[in-house]
Structure formats: structure tokens, C-alpha cells
């Protein structure tokens, strides 16, 4: 398994923590689950009629959030 450090805004961390508690999972397991669900939805949407793989949805957030 790969270790991967991610910085979360406090409000998003609180939401993930609350959802993990509701689902009786660790925060790490909840994040993995949410990523898997999200990636499944993206791959399903990419094959749906009317979608254009040449023009994917715009990315969200800052394009370069790494520190200078």
C-alpha cells in the first residue's frame, strides 16, 4: 500500500470524519471508499451517451495548490 499525504480544509475534514462515524469506518477507510465511488461514477459518466471524452469536465480547485 502507498502512503499519500493530503491536506484537507478543516470543514471538509469534519464532514469526512462525521461520515466515517456514521458509516462506522475509520477516516482512512471512508476516504478510500469515497474515492472508489467517485472514480466509478466518473468512469460510468465517461461512457454515457452524450459525453465527450475530448472535453472532460473542468477541474475543481486551484490548479497548483503546492507550496512555492
Predicted model as a PDB file, atoms N, CA, C, CB and O in Angstrom, pLDDT in the B-factor column:
MODEL        1                                                                  
ATOM      1  N   UNK A   1       0.850  -1.175   0.000  1.00 88.00           N  
ATOM      2  CA  UNK A   1       0.000   0.000   0.000  1.00 88.00           C  
ATOM      3  C   UNK A   1       0.895   1.236   0.000  1.00 88.00           C  
ATOM      4  CB  UNK A   1      -0.967  -0.001   1.225  1.00 88.00           C  
ATOM      5  O   UNK A   1       1.966   1.230   0.606  1.00 88.00           O  
ATOM      6  N   UNK A   2       0.465   2.272  -0.663  1.00 92.00           N  
ATOM      7  CA  UNK A   2       1.219   3.506  -0.796  1.00 92.00           C  
ATOM      8  C   UNK A   2       0.753   4.504   0.256  1.00 92.00           C  
ATOM      9  CB  UNK A   2       1.065   4.094  -2.213  1.00 92.00           C  
ATOM     10  O   UNK A   2      -0.447   4.663   0.480  1.00 92.00           O  
ATOM     11  N   UNK A   3       1.701   5.174   0.899  1.00 93.00           N  
ATOM     12  CA  UNK A   3       1.360   6.279   1.795  1.00 93.00           C  
ATOM     13  C   UNK A   3       1.256   7.543   0.965  1.00 93.00           C  
ATOM     14  CB  UNK A   3       2.416   6.443   2.937  1.00 93.00           C  
ATOM     15  O   UNK A   3       2.107   7.812   0.117  1.00 93.00           O  
ATOM     16  N   UNK A   4       0.213   8.316   1.210  1.00 91.00           N  
ATOM     17  CA  UNK A   4      -0.041   9.525   0.438  1.00 91.00           C  
ATOM     18  C   UNK A   4      -0.574  10.585   1.385  1.00 91.00           C  
ATOM     19  CB  UNK A   4      -1.041   9.260  -0.730  1.00 91.00           C  
ATOM     20  O   UNK A   4      -1.644  10.411   1.968  1.00 91.00           O  
ATOM     21  N   UNK A   5       0.147  11.667   1.545  1.00 94.00           N  
ATOM     22  CA  UNK A   5      -0.277  12.740   2.453  1.00 94.00           C  
ATOM     23  C   UNK A   5      -1.125  13.758   1.705  1.00 94.00           C  
ATOM     24  CB  UNK A   5       0.948  13.432   3.096  1.00 94.00           C  
ATOM     25  O   UNK A   5      -0.766  14.203   0.615  1.00 94.00           O  
ATOM     26  N   UNK A   6      -2.230  14.111   2.292  1.00 92.00           N  
ATOM     27  CA  UNK A   6      -3.151  15.079   1.695  1.00 92.00           C  
ATOM     28  C   UNK A   6      -3.527  16.103   2.756  1.00 92.00           C  
ATOM     29  CB  UNK A   6      -4.425  14.375   1.120  1.00 92.00           C  
ATOM     30  O   UNK A   6      -3.775  15.754   3.910  1.00 92.00           O  
ATOM     31  N   UNK A   7      -3.567  17.362   2.356  1.00 95.00           N  
ATOM     32  CA  UNK A   7      -4.034  18.423   3.258  1.00 95.00           C  
ATOM     33  C   UNK A   7      -5.507  18.683   2.966  1.00 95.00           C  
ATOM     34  CB  UNK A   7      -3.185  19.739   3.088  1.00 95.00           C  
ATOM     35  O   UNK A   7      -5.889  18.890   1.814  1.00 95.00           O  
ATOM     36  N   UNK A   8      -6.329  18.671   4.004  1.00 94.00           N  
ATOM     37  CA  UNK A   8      -7.764  18.909   3.882  1.00 94.00           C  
ATOM     38  C   UNK A   8      -8.117  20.231   4.545  1.00 94.00           C  
ATOM     39  CB  UNK A   8      -8.574  17.750   4.509  1.00 94.00           C  
ATOM     40  O   UNK A   8      -7.562  20.562   5.593  1.00 94.00           O  
ATOM     41  N   UNK A   9      -9.025  20.986   3.956  1.00 97.00           N  
ATOM     42  CA  UNK A   9      -9.588  22.118   4.683  1.00 97.00           C  
ATOM     43  C   UNK A   9     -10.322  21.573   5.917  1.00 97.00           C  
ATOM     44  CB  UNK A   9     -10.556  22.961   3.765  1.00 97.00           C  
ATOM     45  O   UNK A   9     -10.860  20.466   5.886  1.00 97.00           O  
ATOM     46  N   UNK A  10     -10.338  22.343   6.984  1.00 97.00           N  
ATOM     47  CA  UNK A  10     -10.940  21.869   8.236  1.00 97.00           C  
ATOM     48  C   UNK A  10     -12.394  21.458   8.062  1.00 97.00           C  
ATOM     49  CB  UNK A  10     -10.843  22.945   9.300  1.00 97.00           C  
ATOM     50  O   UNK A  10     -12.820  20.455   8.634  1.00 97.00           O  
ATOM     51  N   UNK A  11     -13.164  22.213   7.284  1.00 97.00           N  
ATOM     52  CA  UNK A  11     -14.584  21.880   7.120  1.00 97.00           C  
ATOM     53  C   UNK A  11     -14.773  20.562   6.371  1.00 97.00           C  
ATOM     54  CB  UNK A  11     -15.307  23.006   6.377  1.00 97.00           C  
ATOM     55  O   UNK A  11     -15.678  19.795   6.699  1.00 97.00           O  
ATOM     56  N   UNK A  12     -13.936  20.288   5.377  1.00 97.00           N  
ATOM     57  CA  UNK A  12     -14.034  19.026   4.657  1.00 97.00           C  
ATOM     58  C   UNK A  12     -13.606  17.864   5.552  1.00 97.00           C  
ATOM     59  CB  UNK A  12     -13.175  19.067   3.384  1.00 97.00           C  
ATOM     60  O   UNK A  12     -14.217  16.796   5.516  1.00 97.00           O  
ATOM     61  N   UNK A  13     -12.574  18.064   6.340  1.00 97.00           N  
ATOM     62  CA  UNK A  13     -12.131  17.022   7.281  1.00 97.00           C  
ATOM     63  C   UNK A  13     -13.254  16.688   8.256  1.00 97.00           C  
ATOM     64  CB  UNK A  13     -10.863  17.479   8.056  1.00 97.00           C  
ATOM     65  O   UNK A  13     -13.494  15.518   8.556  1.00 97.00           O  
ATOM     66  N   UNK A  14     -13.936  17.710   8.746  1.00 97.00           N  
ATOM     67  CA  UNK A  14     -15.041  17.485   9.687  1.00 97.00           C  
ATOM     68  C   UNK A  14     -16.166  16.693   9.022  1.00 97.00           C  
ATOM     69  CB  UNK A  14     -15.582  18.831  10.220  1.00 97.00           C  
ATOM     70  O   UNK A  14     -16.758  15.813   9.646  1.00 97.00           O  
ATOM     71  N   UNK A  15     -16.460  17.001   7.766  1.00 97.00           N  
ATOM     72  CA  UNK A  15     -17.505  16.272   7.047  1.00 97.00           C  
ATOM     73  C   UNK A  15     -17.121  14.812   6.838  1.00 97.00           C  
ATOM     74  CB  UNK A  15     -17.782  16.936   5.698  1.00 97.00           C  
ATOM     75  O   UNK A  15     -17.946  13.918   7.022  1.00 97.00           O  
ATOM     76  N   UNK A  16     -15.872  14.570   6.456  1.00 97.00           N  
ATOM     77  CA  UNK A  16     -15.415  13.193   6.248  1.00 97.00           C  
ATOM     78  C   UNK A  16     -15.412  12.438   7.571  1.00 97.00           C  
ATOM     79  CB  UNK A  16     -14.005  13.170   5.614  1.00 97.00           C  
ATOM     80  O   UNK A  16     -15.824  11.279   7.626  1.00 97.00           O  
ATOM     81  N   UNK A  17     -14.950  13.089   8.636  1.00 97.00           N  
ATOM     82  CA  UNK A  17     -14.924  12.460   9.956  1.00 97.00           C  
ATOM     83  C   UNK A  17     -16.339  12.082  10.392  1.00 97.00           C  
ATOM     84  CB  UNK A  17     -14.275  13.403  10.994  1.00 97.00           C  
ATOM     85  O   UNK A  17     -16.553  10.984  10.904  1.00 97.00           O  
ATOM     86  N   UNK A  18     -17.304  12.977  10.195  1.00 97.00           N  
ATOM     87  CA  UNK A  18     -18.689  12.700  10.574  1.00 97.00           C  
ATOM     88  C   UNK A  18     -19.269  11.558   9.740  1.00 97.00           C  
ATOM     89  CB  UNK A  18     -19.550  13.962  10.411  1.00 97.00           C  
ATOM     90  O   UNK A  18     -19.960  10.688  10.270  1.00 97.00           O  
ATOM     91  N   UNK A  19     -18.987  11.561   8.439  1.00 97.00           N  
ATOM     92  CA  UNK A  19     -19.500  10.497   7.586  1.00 97.00           C  
ATOM     93  C   UNK A  19     -18.868   9.156   7.956  1.00 97.00           C  
ATOM     94  CB  UNK A  19     -19.237  10.822   6.111  1.00 97.00           C  
ATOM     95  O   UNK A  19     -19.548   8.129   7.954  1.00 97.00           O  
ATOM     96  N   UNK A  20     -17.582   9.160   8.271  1.00 97.00           N  
ATOM     97  CA  UNK A  20     -16.903   7.929   8.689  1.00 97.00           C  
ATOM     98  C   UNK A  20     -17.543   7.379   9.961  1.00 97.00           C  
ATOM     99  CB  UNK A  20     -15.391   8.186   8.916  1.00 97.00           C  
ATOM    100  O   UNK A  20     -17.745   6.170  10.081  1.00 97.00           O  
ATOM    101  N   UNK A  21     -17.860   8.249  10.899  1.00 97.00           N  
ATOM    102  CA  UNK A  21     -18.506   7.807  12.141  1.00 97.00           C  
ATOM    103  C   UNK A  21     -19.883   7.218  11.852  1.00 97.00           C  
ATOM    104  CB  UNK A  21     -18.628   8.978  13.136  1.00 97.00           C  
ATOM    105  O   UNK A  21     -20.255   6.193  12.422  1.00 97.00           O  
ATOM    106  N   UNK A  22     -20.633   7.863  10.973  1.00 97.00           N  
ATOM    107  CA  UNK A  22     -21.955   7.362  10.598  1.00 97.00           C  
ATOM    108  C   UNK A  22     -21.852   5.981   9.953  1.00 97.00           C  
ATOM    109  CB  UNK A  22     -22.650   8.343   9.640  1.00 97.00           C  
ATOM    110  O   UNK A  22     -22.669   5.100  10.220  1.00 97.00           O  
ATOM    111  N   UNK A  23     -20.845   5.804   9.105  1.00 96.00           N  
ATOM    112  CA  UNK A  23     -20.660   4.536   8.384  1.00 96.00           C  
ATOM    113  C   UNK A  23     -19.849   3.514   9.175  1.00 96.00           C  
ATOM    114  CB  UNK A  23     -19.979   4.795   7.058  1.00 96.00           C  
ATOM    115  O   UNK A  23     -19.599   2.406   8.699  1.00 96.00           O  
ATOM    116  N   UNK A  24     -19.438   3.896  10.393  1.00 98.00           N  
ATOM    117  CA  UNK A  24     -18.650   3.029  11.275  1.00 98.00           C  
ATOM    118  C   UNK A  24     -17.373   2.550  10.593  1.00 98.00           C  
ATOM    119  CB  UNK A  24     -19.485   1.825  11.719  1.00 98.00           C  
ATOM    120  O   UNK A  24     -17.032   1.367  10.613  1.00 98.00           O  
ATOM    121  N   UNK A  25     -16.672   3.524   9.983  1.00 97.00           N  
ATOM    122  CA  UNK A  25     -15.394   3.269   9.332  1.00 97.00           C  
ATOM    123  C   UNK A  25     -14.352   4.218   9.908  1.00 97.00           C  
ATOM    124  CB  UNK A  25     -15.505   3.435   7.790  1.00 97.00           C  
ATOM    125  O   UNK A  25     -14.688   5.226  10.530  1.00 97.00           O  
ATOM    126  N   UNK A  26     -13.093   3.885   9.693  1.00 97.00           N  
ATOM    127  CA  UNK A  26     -12.028   4.836  10.014  1.00 97.00           C  
ATOM    128  C   UNK A  26     -12.073   5.950   8.969  1.00 97.00           C  
ATOM    129  CB  UNK A  26     -10.611   4.134  10.044  1.00 97.00           C  
ATOM    130  O   UNK A  26     -12.656   5.779   7.899  1.00 97.00           O  
ATOM    131  N   UNK A  27     -11.469   7.066   9.277  1.00 96.00           N  
ATOM    132  CA  UNK A  27     -11.426   8.163   8.303  1.00 96.00           C  
ATOM    133  C   UNK A  27     -10.707   7.694   7.040  1.00 96.00           C  
ATOM    134  CB  UNK A  27     -10.716   9.415   8.904  1.00 96.00           C  
ATOM    135  O   UNK A  27     -11.142   7.997   5.929  1.00 96.00           O  
ATOM    136  N   UNK A  28      -9.610   6.956   7.206  1.00 95.00           N  
ATOM    137  CA  UNK A  28      -8.865   6.460   6.051  1.00 95.00           C  
ATOM    138  C   UNK A  28      -9.755   5.566   5.177  1.00 95.00           C  
ATOM    139  CB  UNK A  28      -7.612   5.683   6.512  1.00 95.00           C  
ATOM    140  O   UNK A  28      -9.787   5.726   3.957  1.00 95.00           O  
ATOM    141  N   UNK A  29     -10.469   4.635   5.795  1.00 96.00           N  
ATOM    142  CA  UNK A  29     -11.355   3.748   5.029  1.00 96.00           C  
ATOM    143  C   UNK A  29     -12.461   4.529   4.341  1.00 96.00           C  
ATOM    144  CB  UNK A  29     -11.964   2.682   5.940  1.00 96.00           C  
ATOM    145  O   UNK A  29     -12.841   4.208   3.215  1.00 96.00           O  
ATOM    146  N   UNK A  30     -12.977   5.547   5.004  1.00 96.00           N  
ATOM    147  CA  UNK A  30     -14.036   6.376   4.410  1.00 96.00           C  
ATOM    148  C   UNK A  30     -13.506   7.114   3.188  1.00 96.00           C  
ATOM    149  CB  UNK A  30     -14.588   7.387   5.445  1.00 96.00           C  
ATOM    150  O   UNK A  30     -14.185   7.179   2.163  1.00 96.00           O  
ATOM    151  N   UNK A  31     -12.309   7.666   3.283  1.00 96.00           N  
ATOM    152  CA  UNK A  31     -11.718   8.387   2.152  1.00 96.00           C  
ATOM    153  C   UNK A  31     -11.504   7.434   0.979  1.00 96.00           C  
ATOM    154  CB  UNK A  31     -10.377   9.048   2.561  1.00 96.00           C  
ATOM    155  O   UNK A  31     -11.814   7.782  -0.161  1.00 96.00           O  
ATOM    156  N   UNK A  32     -10.982   6.242   1.240  1.00 96.00           N  
ATOM    157  CA  UNK A  32     -10.785   5.259   0.166  1.00 96.00           C  
ATOM    158  C   UNK A  32     -12.116   4.892  -0.482  1.00 96.00           C  
ATOM    159  CB  UNK A  32     -10.094   3.992   0.712  1.00 96.00           C  
ATOM    160  O   UNK A  32     -12.211   4.800  -1.706  1.00 96.00           O  
ATOM    161  N   UNK A  33     -13.141   4.682   0.341  1.00 96.00           N  
ATOM    162  CA  UNK A  33     -14.469   4.348  -0.177  1.00 96.00           C  
ATOM    163  C   UNK A  33     -14.995   5.478  -1.067  1.00 96.00           C  
ATOM    164  CB  UNK A  33     -15.452   4.075   0.986  1.00 96.00           C  
ATOM    165  O   UNK A  33     -15.486   5.226  -2.167  1.00 96.00           O  
ATOM    166  N   UNK A  34     -14.894   6.718  -0.590  1.00 96.00           N  
ATOM    167  CA  UNK A  34     -15.408   7.860  -1.356  1.00 96.00           C  
ATOM    168  C   UNK A  34     -14.655   8.040  -2.670  1.00 96.00           C  
ATOM    169  CB  UNK A  34     -15.314   9.140  -0.527  1.00 96.00           C  
ATOM    170  O   UNK A  34     -15.260   8.393  -3.682  1.00 96.00           O  
ATOM    171  N   UNK A  35     -13.354   7.804  -2.668  1.00 95.00           N  
ATOM    172  CA  UNK A  35     -12.579   7.889  -3.908  1.00 95.00           C  
ATOM    173  C   UNK A  35     -13.029   6.803  -4.882  1.00 95.00           C  
ATOM    174  CB  UNK A  35     -11.063   7.759  -3.617  1.00 95.00           C  
ATOM    175  O   UNK A  35     -13.216   7.071  -6.069  1.00 95.00           O  
ATOM    176  N   UNK A  36     -13.201   5.580  -4.384  1.00 95.00           N  
ATOM    177  CA  UNK A  36     -13.654   4.491  -5.256  1.00 95.00           C  
ATOM    178  C   UNK A  36     -15.023   4.791  -5.857  1.00 95.00           C  
ATOM    179  CB  UNK A  36     -13.705   3.172  -4.476  1.00 95.00           C  
ATOM    180  O   UNK A  36     -15.235   4.574  -7.050  1.00 95.00           O  
ATOM    181  N   UNK A  37     -15.951   5.288  -5.046  1.00 95.00           N  
ATOM    182  CA  UNK A  37     -17.285   5.634  -5.539  1.00 95.00           C  
ATOM    183  C   UNK A  37     -17.188   6.747  -6.578  1.00 95.00           C  
ATOM    184  CB  UNK A  37     -18.205   6.064  -4.372  1.00 95.00           C  
ATOM    185  O   UNK A  37     -17.840   6.688  -7.621  1.00 95.00           O  
ATOM    186  N   UNK A  38     -16.381   7.751  -6.295  1.00 94.00           N  
ATOM    187  CA  UNK A  38     -16.220   8.862  -7.225  1.00 94.00           C  
ATOM    188  C   UNK A  38     -15.612   8.428  -8.544  1.00 94.00           C  
ATOM    189  CB  UNK A  38     -15.367   9.932  -6.607  1.00 94.00           C  
ATOM    190  O   UNK A  38     -16.063   8.852  -9.608  1.00 94.00           O  
ATOM    191  N   UNK A  39     -14.595   7.588  -8.483  1.00 94.00           N  
ATOM    192  CA  UNK A  39     -13.962   7.121  -9.715  1.00 94.00           C  
ATOM    193  C   UNK A  39     -14.892   6.218 -10.520  1.00 94.00           C  
ATOM    194  CB  UNK A  39     -12.670   6.379  -9.394  1.00 94.00           C  
ATOM    195  O   UNK A  39     -14.865   6.242 -11.750  1.00 94.00           O  
ATOM    196  N   UNK A  40     -15.700   5.437  -9.847  1.00 93.00           N  
ATOM    197  CA  UNK A  40     -16.676   4.606 -10.544  1.00 93.00           C  
ATOM    198  C   UNK A  40     -17.687   5.491 -11.264  1.00 93.00           C  
ATOM    199  CB  UNK A  40     -17.393   3.655  -9.557  1.00 93.00           C  
ATOM    200  O   UNK A  40     -18.054   5.221 -12.408  1.00 93.00           O  
ATOM    201  N   UNK A  41     -18.135   6.551 -10.589  1.00 92.00           N  
ATOM    202  CA  UNK A  41     -19.097   7.468 -11.199  1.00 92.00           C  
ATOM    203  C   UNK A  41     -18.479   8.172 -12.404  1.00 92.00           C  
ATOM    204  CB  UNK A  41     -19.583   8.505 -10.169  1.00 92.00           C  
ATOM    205  O   UNK A  41     -19.152   8.360 -13.418  1.00 92.00           O  
ATOM    206  N   UNK A  42     -17.224   8.557 -12.308  1.00 89.00           N  
ATOM    207  CA  UNK A  42     -16.554   9.236 -13.415  1.00 89.00           C  
ATOM    208  C   UNK A  42     -16.405   8.302 -14.603  1.00 89.00           C  
ATOM    209  CB  UNK A  42     -15.181   9.759 -12.977  1.00 89.00           C  
ATOM    210  O   UNK A  42     -16.652   8.702 -15.741  1.00 89.00           O  
ATOM    211  N   UNK A  43     -16.004   7.059 -14.351  1.00 86.00           N  
ATOM    212  CA  UNK A  43     -15.828   6.120 -15.461  1.00 86.00           C  
ATOM    213  C   UNK A  43     -17.170   5.753 -16.078  1.00 86.00           C  
ATOM    214  CB  UNK A  43     -15.103   4.855 -14.988  1.00 86.00           C  
ATOM    215  O   UNK A  43     -17.242   5.507 -17.282  1.00 86.00           O  
ATOM    216  N   UNK A  44     -18.223   5.712 -15.290  1.00 81.00           N  
ATOM    217  CA  UNK A  44     -19.564   5.442 -15.802  1.00 81.00           C  
ATOM    218  C   UNK A  44     -20.045   6.613 -16.643  1.00 81.00           C  
ATOM    219  CB  UNK A  44     -20.546   5.169 -14.649  1.00 81.00           C  
ATOM    220  O   UNK A  44     -20.621   6.415 -17.713  1.00 81.00           O  
ATOM    221  N   UNK A  45     -19.813   7.835 -16.167  1.00 76.00           N  
ATOM    222  CA  UNK A  45     -20.214   9.032 -16.909  1.00 76.00           C  
ATOM    223  C   UNK A  45     -19.458   9.152 -18.225  1.00 76.00           C  
ATOM    224  CB  UNK A  45     -19.985  10.283 -16.062  1.00 76.00           C  
ATOM    225  O   UNK A  45     -20.018   9.618 -19.218  1.00 76.00           O  
ATOM    226  N   UNK A  46     -18.194   8.739 -18.249  1.00 71.00           N  
ATOM    227  CA  UNK A  46     -17.382   8.861 -19.455  1.00 71.00           C  
ATOM    228  C   UNK A  46     -17.932   8.006 -20.587  1.00 71.00           C  
ATOM    229  CB  UNK A  46     -15.942   8.472 -19.164  1.00 71.00           C  
ATOM    230  O   UNK A  46     -17.742   8.329 -21.759  1.00 71.00           O  
ATOM    231  N   UNK A  47     -18.613   6.914 -20.242  1.00 68.00           N  
ATOM    232  CA  UNK A  47     -19.153   6.043 -21.274  1.00 68.00           C  
ATOM    233  C   UNK A  47     -20.603   6.299 -21.586  1.00 68.00           C  
ATOM    234  CB  UNK A  47     -18.989   4.637 -20.875  1.00 68.00           C  
ATOM    235  O   UNK A  47     -21.189   5.603 -22.414  1.00 68.00           O  
ATOM    236  N   UNK A  48     -21.201   7.294 -20.935  1.00 61.00           N  
ATOM    237  CA  UNK A  48     -22.625   7.534 -21.157  1.00 61.00           C  
ATOM    238  C   UNK A  48     -22.859   8.276 -22.465  1.00 61.00           C  
ATOM    239  CB  UNK A  48     -23.220   8.324 -19.993  1.00 61.00           C  
ATOM    240  O   UNK A  48     -22.002   9.034 -22.918  1.00 61.00           O  
ATOM    241  N   UNK A  49     -24.025   8.056 -23.071  1.00 58.00           N  
ATOM    242  CA  UNK A  49     -24.334   8.751 -24.321  1.00 58.00           C  
ATOM    243  C   UNK A  49     -24.323  10.260 -24.113  1.00 58.00           C  
ATOM    244  CB  UNK A  49     -25.699   8.301 -24.867  1.00 58.00           C  
ATOM    245  O   UNK A  49     -24.797  10.765 -23.095  1.00 58.00           O  
ATOM    246  N   UNK A  50     -23.785  10.958 -25.078  1.00 57.00           N  
ATOM    247  CA  UNK A  50     -23.751  12.412 -24.986  1.00 57.00           C  
ATOM    248  C   UNK A  50     -22.502  12.944 -24.323  1.00 57.00           C  
ATOM    249  CB  UNK A  50     -24.940  12.897 -24.243  1.00 57.00           C  
ATOM    250  O   UNK A  50     -22.246  14.147 -24.379  1.00 57.00           O  
ATOM    251  N   UNK A  51     -21.715  12.087 -23.697  1.00 57.00           N  
ATOM    252  CA  UNK A  51     -20.487  12.584 -23.076  1.00 57.00           C  
ATOM    253  C   UNK A  51     -19.414  12.705 -24.138  1.00 57.00           C  
ATOM    254  CB  UNK A  51     -20.018  11.652 -21.926  1.00 57.00           C  
ATOM    255  O   UNK A  51     -19.403  11.956 -25.115  1.00 57.00           O  
ATOM    256  N   UNK A  52     -18.527  13.638 -23.945  1.00 58.00           N  
ATOM    257  CA  UNK A  52     -17.458  13.885 -24.900  1.00 58.00           C  
ATOM    258  C   UNK A  52     -16.126  13.739 -24.198  1.00 58.00           C  
ATOM    259  CB  UNK A  52     -17.592  15.282 -25.540  1.00 58.00           C  
ATOM    260  O   UNK A  52     -15.694  14.665 -23.512  1.00 58.00           O  
ATOM    261  N   UNK A  53     -15.450  12.587 -24.350  1.00 56.00           N  
ATOM    262  CA  UNK A  53     -14.185  12.381 -23.662  1.00 56.00           C  
ATOM    263  C   UNK A  53     -13.112  13.381 -24.079  1.00 56.00           C  
ATOM    264  CB  UNK A  53     -13.696  10.986 -23.910  1.00 56.00           C  
ATOM    265  O   UNK A  53     -12.141  13.575 -23.347  1.00 56.00           O  
ATOM    266  N   UNK A  54     -13.266  14.024 -25.244  1.00 56.00           N  
ATOM    267  CA  UNK A  54     -12.284  15.018 -25.673  1.00 56.00           C  
ATOM    268  C   UNK A  54     -12.426  16.308 -24.885  1.00 56.00           C  
ATOM    269  CB  UNK A  54     -12.428  15.300 -27.162  1.00 56.00           C  
ATOM    270  O   UNK A  54     -11.489  17.104 -24.832  1.00 56.00           O  
ATOM    271  N   UNK A  55     -13.583  16.527 -24.273  1.00 58.00           N  
ATOM    272  CA  UNK A  55     -13.829  17.729 -23.479  1.00 58.00           C  
ATOM    273  C   UNK A  55     -14.303  17.330 -22.088  1.00 58.00           C  
ATOM    274  CB  UNK A  55     -14.871  18.647 -24.170  1.00 58.00           C  
ATOM    275  O   UNK A  55     -15.494  17.424 -21.791  1.00 58.00           O  
ATOM    276  N   UNK A  56     -13.385  16.886 -21.233  1.00 58.00           N  
ATOM    277  CA  UNK A  56     -13.794  16.479 -19.890  1.00 58.00           C  
ATOM    278  C   UNK A  56     -14.255  17.676 -19.077  1.00 58.00           C  
ATOM    279  CB  UNK A  56     -12.648  15.770 -19.172  1.00 58.00           C  
ATOM    280  O   UNK A  56     -13.992  18.828 -19.422  1.00 58.00           O  
ATOM    281  N   UNK A  57     -14.951  17.373 -17.991  1.00 57.00           N  
ATOM    282  CA  UNK A  57     -15.415  18.438 -17.092  1.00 57.00           C  
ATOM    283  C   UNK A  57     -14.215  19.192 -16.553  1.00 57.00           C  
ATOM    284  CB  UNK A  57     -16.266  17.862 -15.924  1.00 57.00           C  
ATOM    285  O   UNK A  57     -13.155  18.600 -16.354  1.00 57.00           O  
ATOM    286  N   UNK A  58     -14.360  20.492 -16.311  1.00 57.00           N  
ATOM    287  CA  UNK A  58     -13.232  21.269 -15.787  1.00 57.00           C  
ATOM    288  C   UNK A  58     -12.830  20.790 -14.402  1.00 57.00           C  
ATOM    289  CB  UNK A  58     -13.583  22.757 -15.742  1.00 57.00           C  
ATOM    290  O   UNK A  58     -13.664  20.322 -13.627  1.00 57.00           O  
ATOM    291  N   UNK A  59     -11.556  20.911 -14.101  1.00 58.00           N  
ATOM    292  CA  UNK A  59     -11.060  20.546 -12.782  1.00 58.00           C  
ATOM    293  C   UNK A  59     -11.534  21.566 -11.765  1.00 58.00           C  
ATOM    294  CB  UNK A  59      -9.521  20.444 -12.776  1.00 58.00           C  
ATOM    295  O   UNK A  59     -11.786  22.728 -12.084  1.00 58.00           O  
ATOM    296  N   UNK A  60     -11.648  21.098 -10.534  1.00 59.00           N  
ATOM    297  CA  UNK A  60     -12.073  21.989  -9.461  1.00 59.00           C  
ATOM    298  C   UNK A  60     -10.879  22.388  -8.635  1.00 59.00           C  
ATOM    299  CB  UNK A  60     -13.139  21.329  -8.579  1.00 59.00           C  
ATOM    300  O   UNK A  60      -9.889  21.662  -8.558  1.00 59.00           O  
ATOM    301  N   UNK A  61     -10.978  23.548  -8.018  1.00 56.00           N  
ATOM    302  CA  UNK A  61      -9.919  23.979  -7.113  1.00 56.00           C  
ATOM    303  C   UNK A  61      -8.781  24.660  -7.836  1.00 56.00           C  
ATOM    304  CB  UNK A  61      -9.392  22.809  -6.342  1.00 56.00           C  
ATOM    305  O   UNK A  61      -8.822  24.894  -9.043  1.00 56.00           O  
ATOM    306  N   UNK A  62      -7.776  24.965  -7.063  1.00 55.00           N  
ATOM    307  CA  UNK A  62      -6.595  25.650  -7.577  1.00 55.00           C  
ATOM    308  C   UNK A  62      -5.764  24.675  -8.399  1.00 55.00           C  
ATOM    309  CB  UNK A  62      -5.753  26.251  -6.422  1.00 55.00           C  
ATOM    310  O   UNK A  62      -5.467  23.583  -7.915  1.00 55.00           O  
ATOM    311  N   UNK A  63      -5.380  25.020  -9.612  1.00 52.00           N  
ATOM    312  CA  UNK A  63      -4.629  24.083 -10.428  1.00 52.00           C  
ATOM    313  C   UNK A  63      -3.265  23.708  -9.841  1.00 52.00           C  
ATOM    314  CB  UNK A  63      -4.440  24.660 -11.789  1.00 52.00           C  
ATOM    315  O   UNK A  63      -2.741  22.631 -10.128  1.00 52.00           O  
ATOM    316  N   UNK A  64      -2.700  24.579  -9.035  1.00 53.00           N  
ATOM    317  CA  UNK A  64      -1.427  24.264  -8.405  1.00 53.00           C  
ATOM    318  C   UNK A  64      -1.485  24.690  -6.949  1.00 53.00           C  
ATOM    319  CB  UNK A  64      -0.249  24.957  -9.140  1.00 53.00           C  
ATOM    320  O   UNK A  64      -1.179  25.832  -6.606  1.00 53.00           O  
ATOM    321  N   UNK A  65      -1.882  23.752  -6.097  1.00 54.00           N  
ATOM    322  CA  UNK A  65      -2.020  24.078  -4.684  1.00 54.00           C  
ATOM    323  C   UNK A  65      -0.769  23.725  -3.889  1.00 54.00           C  
ATOM    324  CB  UNK A  65      -3.216  23.360  -4.102  1.00 54.00           C  
ATOM    325  O   UNK A  65      -0.765  23.793  -2.660  1.00 54.00           O  
ATOM    326  N   UNK A  66       0.297  23.346  -4.602  1.00 51.00           N  
ATOM    327  CA  UNK A  66       1.522  23.009  -3.904  1.00 51.00           C  
ATOM    328  C   UNK A  66       2.215  24.284  -3.435  1.00 51.00           C  
ATOM    329  CB  UNK A  66       2.455  22.182  -4.807  1.00 51.00           C  
ATOM    330  O   UNK A  66       2.128  25.322  -4.092  1.00 51.00           O  
ATOM    331  N   UNK A  67       2.905  24.204  -2.291  1.00 53.00           N  
ATOM    332  CA  UNK A  67       3.570  25.389  -1.779  1.00 53.00           C  
ATOM    333  C   UNK A  67       4.721  25.810  -2.704  1.00 53.00           C  
ATOM    334  CB  UNK A  67       4.089  25.133  -0.357  1.00 53.00           C  
ATOM    335  O   UNK A  67       5.337  24.978  -3.370  1.00 53.00           O  
ATOM    336  N   UNK A  68       4.988  27.084  -2.727  1.00 47.00           N  
ATOM    337  CA  UNK A  68       6.050  27.615  -3.600  1.00 47.00           C  
ATOM    338  C   UNK A  68       7.424  27.323  -3.064  1.00 47.00           C  
ATOM    339  CB  UNK A  68       5.892  29.105  -3.778  1.00 47.00           C  
ATOM    340  O   UNK A  68       8.420  27.702  -3.679  1.00 47.00           O  
TER     341      UNK A  68                                                      
ENDMDL                                                                          
END                                                                             
